[in-house]
Amino acid sequence: MTMTEATGVLEKTAIETYVPPAKPSLVGLSREELAERLGEIGVASGQRKMRVQQLWHWMYVRGAQTFADMTNVSKDMRAQLEQHFTVDRPEVVAEQISNDGTRKWLLRLPGDAAGRAHEVECVYIPETDRGTLCVSSQVGCTLNCSFCHTGTQRLVRNLTAGEILGQVMVARDRLNDWIDRETPNGNRLVTNVVMMGMGEPLYNFDAVRDALLIVSDNEGIGISRRRITLSTSGVVPNIARTGDEIGVMLAISLHAVRDELRNELVPLNKKYPIKELLDACRAYPGSSNSRRITFEYVMLKGVNDSLDDAKLLVKLLKGIPAKINLIPFNPWPGTKYECSDWDQIEKFSEYVFNAGYSSPVRTPRGRDILAACGQLKSETEKLSARERQALRAMAMTD
């Protein structure tokens, strides 16, 4: 870790770097990058645009998992592609299904130079009107938010665009959710994507941007930008870039209305205090009453849940098209915090609602598999090699 002199904020730095596999996956490359790769293996310039269109369709519309699946690509071309590349996504090491239908996947990624694999988690939350996929952006986390279980995990490295996008593809694989496969009533199961998993997305901006542009591409994964939400703890310099370069919905992990408390709950606040963060929100490109910014507020008993906190929250958000998601705290072993009493959550919500802001209380999901908000931390860190091998064997038989 390093400490900045100006703020005294402890900042984690990645301790490992990405080592690509011998045959790299084409997943996550832009059209221009795909064309370059094809040129490197001898595909004539006049054919590259057509081949890129074919690959794009097969990867992101039909969900092809091998080049052999790409039936309208010539045999020779498929063999050439197979020799140099893959269309691999992260490997599913284990899958847990909650009593409420929430699914959590532990995904294995290419590791370090010593061959040690990296792992990350993503979560699928089915609801009556949507299916939301919670996607990770880093192995571990850059921040040390005191209430967050994920934040206790060391930062290992940033994910690549292909690894971020690959989480969406894995979910569609596991849910049988591609265009050629049967889904209930013909509807998609993954309808929404939220960058709220492991890591701080805006500390891995370029890869997150490149992945989400493919997720929202009408000829790609095809999920509307209005159904994609990026959550940040407040990396102010990249908030405007998010609106300009990605154009998705914005969520802010706020959790406190006074700098002294937010410094404790979200230490990044020492670097980018509340006023600076909210000024960036007021200037967020494209925000309006129909494209409101979501402010996430975890309810901590006796810490940030008083009516005075609610009143100051309303005052701070004046002039920002906003809604407030109130999140009942999910206790985890070793935490010093408790969830606010339900009566207090309702009083807080009622005050905010009467002030003119939508203030839904987020229903806790996946608590029995540690898939709820702030709990994404791989339990397999604690397992023996034999137990981890058994988990992988179980996943392969699914």
Solvent accessible surface area in square Angstrom, and as a share of the most:
residue,aa,sasa,rsa
1,M,143,0.64
2,T,72,0.42
3,M,118,0.52
4,T,39,0.23
5,E,180,0.81
6,A,102,0.79
7,T,39,0.22
8,G,33,0.32
9,V,6,0.04
10,L,90,0.45
11,E,37,0.17
12,K,21,0.09
13,T,69,0.40
14,A,53,0.41
15,I,104,0.53
16,E,28,0.12
17,T,105,0.61
18,Y,78,0.30
19,V,58,0.33
20,P,79,0.49
21,P,58,0.36
22,A,111,0.86
23,K,74,0.31
24,P,54,0.34
25,S,34,0.22
26,L,2,0.01
27,V,7,0.04
28,G,6,0.06
29,L,30,0.15
30,S,40,0.26
31,R,81,0.30
32,E,119,0.53
33,E,64,0.29
34,L,0,0.00
35,A,28,0.22
36,E,99,0.45
37,R,69,0.25
38,L,1,0.01
39,G,23,0.22
40,E,126,0.56
41,I,24,0.12
42,G,62,0.60
43,V,8,0.05
44,A,56,0.43
45,S,84,0.54
46,G,75,0.72
47,Q,81,0.36
48,R,74,0.27
49,K,151,0.64
50,M,84,0.37
51,R,31,0.11
52,V,8,0.05
53,Q,105,0.47
54,Q,28,0.12
55,L,3,0.01
56,W,10,0.03
57,H,70,0.31
58,W,29,0.10
59,M,0,0.00
60,Y,1,0.00
61,V,30,0.17
62,R,81,0.29
63,G,0,0.00
64,A,6,0.04
65,Q,82,0.36
66,T,65,0.38
67,F,3,0.01
68,A,71,0.55
69,D,64,0.33
70,M,0,0.00
71,T,100,0.58
72,N,94,0.48
73,V,3,0.02
74,S,52,0.34
75,K,160,0.68
76,D,120,0.62
77,M,12,0.06
78,R,53,0.19
79,A,63,0.49
80,Q,57,0.26
81,L,2,0.01
82,E,83,0.37
83,Q,127,0.56
84,H,67,0.30
85,F,11,0.05
86,T,25,0.15
87,V,2,0.01
88,D,82,0.43
89,R,34,0.12
90,P,14,0.09
91,E,71,0.32
92,V,24,0.14
93,V,2,0.01
94,A,11,0.09
95,E,44,0.20
96,Q,83,0.37
97,I,96,0.49
98,S,7,0.05
99,N,146,0.75
100,D,62,0.32
101,G,27,0.26
102,T,1,0.00
103,R,65,0.24
104,K,9,0.04
105,W,0,0.00
106,L,10,0.05
107,L,0,0.00
108,R,89,0.32
109,L,6,0.03
110,P,47,0.29
111,G,11,0.11
112,D,17,0.09
113,A,100,0.77
114,A,73,0.57
115,G,59,0.57
116,R,153,0.56
117,A,31,0.24
118,H,10,0.05
119,E,19,0.09
120,V,0,0.00
121,E,4,0.02
122,C,0,0.00
123,V,2,0.01
124,Y,13,0.05
125,I,38,0.19
126,P,41,0.26
127,E,86,0.39
128,T,150,0.87
129,D,104,0.54
130,R,106,0.39
131,G,1,0.01
132,T,16,0.09
133,L,0,0.00
134,C,16,0.10
135,V,1,0.01
136,S,0,0.00
137,S,1,0.01
138,Q,2,0.01
139,V,4,0.03
140,G,0,0.00
141,C,12,0.07
142,T,11,0.06
143,L,17,0.08
144,N,49,0.25
145,C,15,0.09
146,S,37,0.24
147,F,20,0.08
148,C,22,0.13
149,H,13,0.06
150,T,8,0.05
151,G,4,0.04
152,T,75,0.44
153,Q,10,0.04
154,R,138,0.50
155,L,10,0.05
156,V,7,0.04
157,R,4,0.02
158,N,64,0.33
159,L,3,0.01
160,T,41,0.24
161,A,15,0.12
162,G,16,0.15
163,E,11,0.05
164,I,3,0.01
165,L,0,0.00
166,G,0,0.00
167,Q,0,0.00
168,V,2,0.01
169,M,0,0.00
170,V,3,0.02
171,A,0,0.00
172,R,8,0.03
173,D,30,0.15
174,R,70,0.26
175,L,18,0.09
176,N,73,0.38
177,D,0,0.00
178,W,1,0.01
179,I,96,0.49
180,D,91,0.47
181,R,74,0.27
182,E,158,0.71
183,T,22,0.13
184,P,83,0.52
185,N,143,0.73
186,G,64,0.62
187,N,88,0.45
188,R,85,0.31
189,L,45,0.22
190,V,1,0.00
191,T,32,0.19
192,N,16,0.08
193,V,0,0.00
194,V,22,0.12
195,M,1,0.01
196,M,57,0.25
197,G,15,0.14
198,M,0,0.00
199,G,13,0.13
200,E,4,0.02
201,P,6,0.04
202,L,1,0.01
203,Y,70,0.27
204,N,13,0.06
205,F,12,0.05
206,D,77,0.40
207,A,16,0.12
208,V,0,0.00
209,R,51,0.19
210,D,52,0.27
211,A,0,0.00
212,L,2,0.01
213,L,63,0.31
214,I,7,0.04
215,V,1,0.01
216,S,13,0.08
217,D,29,0.15
218,N,146,0.75
219,E,114,0.51
220,G,5,0.05
221,I,8,0.04
222,G,42,0.40
223,I,9,0.04
224,S,56,0.36
225,R,105,0.38
226,R,130,0.48
227,R,107,0.39
228,I,0,0.00
229,T,24,0.14
230,L,0,0.00
231,S,11,0.07
232,T,2,0.01
233,S,12,0.08
234,G,1,0.01
235,V,5,0.03
236,V,23,0.13
237,P,80,0.50
238,N,24,0.13
239,I,0,0.00
240,A,51,0.40
241,R,87,0.32
242,T,0,0.00
243,G,10,0.10
244,D,104,0.54
245,E,64,0.29
246,I,2,0.01
247,G,17,0.16
248,V,0,0.00
249,M,33,0.15
250,L,2,0.01
251,A,0,0.00
252,I,0,0.00
253,S,18,0.12
254,L,0,0.00
255,H,9,0.04
256,A,0,0.00
257,V,7,0.04
258,R,88,0.32
259,D,57,0.29
260,E,123,0.55
261,L,33,0.16
262,R,1,0.00
263,N,44,0.22
264,E,76,0.34
265,L,0,0.00
266,V,0,0.00
267,P,24,0.15
268,L,4,0.02
269,N,1,0.01
270,K,92,0.39
271,K,64,0.27
272,Y,27,0.10
273,P,49,0.31
274,I,7,0.04
275,K,149,0.63
276,E,74,0.33
277,L,0,0.00
278,L,4,0.02
279,D,62,0.32
280,A,18,0.14
281,C,0,0.00
282,R,105,0.38
283,A,76,0.59
284,Y,14,0.05
285,P,43,0.27
286,G,53,0.51
287,S,29,0.19
288,S,43,0.28
289,N,128,0.66
290,S,77,0.50
291,R,49,0.18
292,R,92,0.33
293,I,1,0.01
294,T,13,0.08
295,F,1,0.00
296,E,7,0.03
297,Y,1,0.00
298,V,6,0.04
299,M,0,0.00
300,L,0,0.00
301,K,91,0.39
302,G,72,0.70
303,V,50,0.29
304,N,0,0.00
305,D,11,0.06
306,S,47,0.30
307,L,75,0.37
308,D,88,0.45
309,D,8,0.04
310,A,0,0.00
311,K,98,0.42
312,L,47,0.23
313,L,1,0.00
314,V,28,0.16
315,K,150,0.63
316,L,41,0.21
317,L,0,0.00
318,K,153,0.65
319,G,69,0.67
320,I,6,0.03
321,P,31,0.20
322,A,6,0.04
323,K,63,0.27
324,I,0,0.00
325,N,24,0.12
326,L,0,0.00
327,I,5,0.03
328,P,6,0.04
329,F,5,0.02
330,N,6,0.03
331,P,75,0.47
332,W,30,0.11
333,P,112,0.71
334,G,82,0.79
335,T,31,0.18
336,K,147,0.62
337,Y,15,0.06
338,E,107,0.48
339,C,38,0.23
340,S,5,0.03
341,D,77,0.40
342,W,136,0.48
343,D,97,0.50
344,Q,45,0.20
345,I,0,0.00
346,E,90,0.40
347,K,109,0.46
348,F,0,0.00
349,S,18,0.12
350,E,107,0.48
351,Y,75,0.29
352,V,0,0.00
353,F,131,0.54
354,N,109,0.56
355,A,43,0.34
356,G,67,0.65
357,Y,30,0.12
358,S,36,0.23
359,S,10,0.07
360,P,62,0.39
361,V,41,0.24
362,R,65,0.24
363,T,95,0.55
364,P,49,0.31
365,R,48,0.18
366,G,1,0.01
367,R,105,0.38
368,D,84,0.44
369,I,16,0.08
370,L,38,0.19
371,A,9,0.07
372,A,6,0.04
373,C,64,0.38
374,G,23,0.22
375,Q,5,0.02
376,L,9,0.04
377,K,25,0.11
378,S,5,0.03
379,E,68,0.30
380,T,10,0.06
381,E,90,0.40
382,K,145,0.61
383,L,58,0.29
384,S,56,0.36
385,A,84,0.65
386,R,199,0.73
387,E,85,0.38
388,R,57,0.21
389,Q,127,0.56
390,A,53,0.41
391,L,44,0.22
392,R,47,0.17
393,A,53,0.41
394,M,123,0.55
395,A,7,0.05
396,M,154,0.69
397,T,115,0.67
398,D,116,0.60
